[in-house]
Amino acid sequence: MELRHLRYFIAAAEEEHFGRASDRLFVTRPAVSQIIADLEDELGVELFERQAHKVKLTAAGLALLPRLQSMMCDLSQAITLAKQVGEGKVGELCIGYGSLSLYHPLLRAAIKRFLEYHPNVALTLVEMPTSDQVKAVLDGKIQVGFMHFCPDDGHRKQRRGSAQPEGEASLERYVIQTGGLGVVVPTDHPLAKKRAISLSQLARERFVVVPRSSVSPGYGPLFALCQEAGFQPQVVQEVHSIASQMNLISVGVGIGLAVLGKDFTYPSGLTVIRLTDVNYRTNFQLSWLKGRTEPVLQQFIEVVKELSAPSANLNAAGNED
């Protein structure tokens, strides 16, 4: 028994006429008659009463028709769903991001654009630092993440036995933007009007740090950088996220080092000043597991690439109504 046997039976049953069924199926009338006869032979029962100008279902045919109609409807829905999943129009996508990503317009623009293009995709956003995102991608807890790395930072040393290099090597990356390092101060700070300063000018300042951040210098990199500048930093507060760091800086608890780059916009009440004597390059990138090819993930990657192209207006894309 083939699928066409069932399709021909349903058409003939609904039309109650082999000729009209053949027109509906774009085949000849003898072809419909032969397929129906083959189906009846295989089942061992008659499904139609043949009359002069029409056909009527037998009791066996009446029992079979609604079940086949339901089955064909389910089959059609399954085929449609498979096509939509294959095209990335339906599915699930879990995205990781850190608080620093919130200060770049691409995150908001990409989420907004993706949901407009793919409203039937179930989107989940999980806030976590880059170090946790790498493991989450490897463990399959998230499919993709907005991550920040300092690949050129000579002060960032990998501890023996850590799985981080292997984990990062397992990621595919699309670099959205590179940046450097600046110092964040409240707008009423004496240094706020400076366009650029040296790190040594911060010798008497108090620092708010994010020890677990993979991009903003925590204890180790901060002390190394400051020692090169000739002083020991005074750390007055440690926090768990860059968002918390910015909040404490804004109320005058201290200052902090943060990514300085095109498109990064920090909250009002804060000023970011370029550091002239620090070589600390950063990468803002979208990362996912090598070899992972789900259509919904690929569709999101394409949206990010489209929005991060040189000609893209991120601020406009992120503020569309």
C-alpha positions in Angstrom: 0.0 0.0 0.0 1.3 3.4 -1.0 0.4 6.9 0.1 -1.2 7.5 -3.3 -3.7 4.7 -2.6 -5.0 6.6 0.4 -5.0 10.0 -1.4 -7.1 8.5 -4.3 -9.5 6.9 -1.9 -10.1 10.1 0.0 -10.6 12.1 -3.2 -13.1 9.5 -4.6 -14.9 9.3 -1.2 -15.3 13.1 -0.9 -16.3 13.6 -4.5 -18.5 10.4 -4.6 -17.4 10.2 -8.2 -14.3 8.7 -9.9 -14.4 11.2 -12.7 -14.4 14.3 -10.4 -11.7 12.6 -8.3 -9.5 12.2 -11.3 -10.0 15.9 -12.2 -9.0 16.8 -8.6 -6.0 14.6 -8.7 -4.9 15.6 -12.3 -4.9 11.9 -13.4 -7.1 9.8 -15.7 -10.4 8.2 -14.5 -9.1 4.7 -15.3 -6.1 5.4 -13.0 -8.4 6.2 -10.1 -10.5 3.2 -10.7 -7.4 0.9 -10.9 -5.9 2.4 -7.7 -9.2 2.0 -5.8 -9.5 -1.6 -7.0 -5.9 -2.4 -5.9 -6.6 -0.9 -2.5 -9.8 -3.0 -2.1 -7.9 -6.1 -3.2 -5.2 -5.5 -0.6 -7.7 -4.9 2.2 -10.0 -7.7 1.1 -13.1 -5.6 1.4 -15.1 -3.4 -1.0 -14.9 0.3 -0.1 -17.4 1.7 -2.7 -20.7 0.7 -4.1 -20.4 1.4 -7.9 -23.6 3.1 -9.2 -24.5 4.4 -12.7 -23.4 8.0 -12.2 -21.6 8.0 -8.8 -20.1 5.9 -6.1 -21.0 5.5 -2.5 -19.0 4.3 0.5 -19.7 1.0 2.0 -19.7 0.5 5.7 -16.0 -0.4 5.5 -15.4 2.8 3.5 -17.3 4.9 5.9 -15.2 3.5 8.8 -12.0 4.1 7.0 -12.6 7.7 5.6 -12.5 9.8 8.8 -9.4 8.1 10.1 -7.6 8.6 6.9 -8.6 12.2 6.7 -7.3 12.8 10.2 -4.1 10.9 9.3 -3.6 12.9 6.2 -4.2 16.2 8.1 -1.5 15.2 10.6 0.8 14.2 7.8 0.3 17.6 6.1 1.0 19.4 9.4 4.1 17.3 10.0 5.5 18.1 6.6 4.8 21.8 7.0 6.5 21.8 10.4 9.5 19.9 9.0 9.8 22.6 6.3 9.5 25.4 8.8 12.1 23.9 11.1 14.4 23.2 8.2 14.1 26.9 7.2 14.7 28.1 10.7 11.1 29.5 11.0 10.1 27.3 13.9 12.2 25.9 16.8 13.9 26.9 20.0 16.9 29.1 20.5 18.7 29.8 23.8 21.0 32.8 23.8 23.6 33.8 26.4 24.7 37.3 27.1 26.7 39.2 29.7 25.8 42.6 31.2 28.5 44.3 29.0 26.6 43.3 25.9 23.7 45.4 27.1 25.8 48.5 26.5 26.1 47.6 22.8 23.1 48.3 20.5 23.6 45.1 18.5 22.1 42.9 21.2 18.8 44.7 21.3 18.7 45.2 17.5 19.5 41.5 16.8 16.8 40.2 19.2 14.2 42.6 17.8 15.0 41.8 14.2 15.1 38.0 14.7 11.7 38.0 16.5 10.2 40.1 13.6 11.5 37.6 11.1 10.8 34.5 13.1 7.9 35.1 15.4 7.3 31.3 15.9 10.7 30.6 17.3 10.7 30.2 21.1 13.6 32.5 22.2 15.2 32.3 25.6 17.8 34.8 26.9 20.1 33.8 29.7 22.4 36.4 31.4 25.8 35.0 32.4 29.4 36.0 32.2 31.5 34.9 29.2 33.4 32.3 31.3 30.1 30.6 32.1 28.8 30.9 28.5 31.7 28.9 27.1 30.8 26.0 29.4 27.1 26.4 28.7 27.6 26.2 25.0 29.8 23.0 25.4 27.2 21.5 27.7 24.3 22.3 25.3 22.6 24.6 27.8 22.7 27.6 25.4 23.2 27.4 21.6 24.9 30.7 21.1 26.3 33.6 23.2 27.4 37.2 23.0 30.8 36.9 24.5 33.8 39.2 25.3 37.4 38.1 25.2 40.9 39.7 25.6 42.9 37.6 23.1 45.9 40.0 23.0 46.2 40.6 26.7 49.6 39.5 27.8 48.6 39.7 31.5 45.8 37.1 31.2 47.5 33.8 32.0 45.7 30.4 31.9 45.9 28.4 35.0 47.3 24.9 34.7 44.6 22.3 34.3 41.9 24.7 33.3 39.6 23.6 30.4 39.2 27.2 29.1 41.6 27.1 26.1 40.1 23.8 25.0 36.6 25.1 25.5 37.3 28.3 23.5 38.9 26.2 20.8 35.6 24.3 20.4 33.8 27.5 19.5 33.0 29.1 16.1 33.3 32.8 16.4 32.0 35.8 14.5 33.8 39.0 15.7 31.4 41.8 16.0 33.8 44.5 17.2 37.2 45.0 18.6 38.0 47.5 21.3 40.4 48.8 23.8 40.4 49.8 27.5 39.2 53.0 29.1 38.5 54.2 32.6 34.9 54.9 33.7 34.3 57.8 36.1 31.2 59.7 37.2 30.5 62.8 35.1 31.3 65.1 38.1 34.7 63.5 38.6 37.8 65.8 38.2 39.0 63.7 35.3 35.7 63.5 33.4 36.6 66.4 31.0 39.8 64.7 29.9 39.7 63.1 26.4 42.6 60.7 27.3 44.8 60.0 30.3 47.6 57.7 31.3 47.0 54.9 33.8 49.5 56.4 36.2 47.1 59.4 36.7 44.8 56.9 38.5 47.3 56.1 41.2 45.2 57.8 44.0 41.9 56.5 42.8 39.7 53.8 44.3 38.7 50.9 42.0 35.5 48.9 41.7 36.3 45.6 40.0 34.6 42.6 38.5 36.9 39.7 39.4 35.1 37.1 37.2 34.9 39.2 34.1 36.7 37.9 31.0 37.1 41.4 29.5 37.2 44.0 32.3 40.4 43.6 34.3 39.8 41.9 37.6 42.4 41.6 40.4 45.2 39.9 38.5 45.2 41.9 35.3 44.4 45.1 37.1 47.3 44.8 39.5 49.7 43.8 36.7 48.6 46.9 34.6 48.9 49.2 37.6 52.3 47.9 38.7 53.6 48.6 35.2 52.3 52.1 35.6 54.1 52.4 38.9 51.5 52.0 41.6 49.4 49.5 43.6 45.6 49.9 42.9 43.3 50.5 45.8 40.3 48.1 45.4 37.3 49.2 47.5 34.6 47.0 46.1 34.2 43.9 44.0 31.0 43.0 42.2 29.6 40.2 40.1 28.7 42.1 36.9 29.7 45.1 34.8 26.2 46.5 35.3 26.7 46.5 39.1 30.2 48.0 38.5 28.7 50.9 36.5 26.0 51.5 39.1 28.5 51.8 41.9 30.8 54.0 39.9 27.8 56.3 39.1 27.2 57.0 42.8 30.8 57.7 43.5 32.0 54.5 45.2 35.0 54.5 42.9 36.2 54.2 39.3 36.6 51.2 37.0 38.3 50.0 33.9 36.0 49.0 31.0 35.8 48.3 27.3 36.2 51.3 25.1 35.0 50.9 21.6 32.8 52.1 18.8 29.1 51.7 19.5 29.5 50.9 23.2 27.4 53.3 25.2 27.5 53.4 29.0 24.7 54.8 31.2 24.2 58.5 31.6 26.1 60.0 34.5 29.2 58.2 33.5 32.2 59.2 31.3 34.6 56.8 29.6 38.1 58.1 29.1 40.7 56.5 26.8 43.8 55.2 28.4 46.9 56.2 26.4 49.5 53.8 27.7 47.6 50.4 28.0 47.7 47.7 25.3 44.6 45.7 26.1 42.7 44.6 23.0 39.2 43.2 23.4 36.9 41.2 21.1 33.1 41.3 21.2 31.9 38.3 19.4 29.0 35.9 18.8 30.1 32.3 19.6 28.6 28.9 19.1 29.7 25.2 19.1 31.8 24.2 16.1 29.8 22.0 13.7 26.4 23.0 15.1 24.1 23.7 12.1 20.5 24.0 13.3 18.7 26.2 10.9 17.3 28.4 13.6 20.8 29.1 14.9 22.1 29.8 11.4 19.2 32.3 10.9 20.2 34.1 14.1 23.8 34.2 13.0 22.8 35.7 9.7 20.8 38.4 11.5 23.8 39.4 13.6 26.1 39.5 10.6 23.6 41.6 8.7 23.3 44.1 11.5 27.0 44.3 12.2 27.9 45.0 8.6 29.7 48.3 8.2 26.7 49.8 6.4 24.2 48.8 9.1 22.7 51.5 11.3 22.5 49.7 14.7 20.9 52.5 16.6 18.1 52.8 14.0 17.6 49.1 13.9 17.5 48.9 17.7 14.9 51.7 18.0 12.4 50.8 15.4 8.7 50.9 16.5 
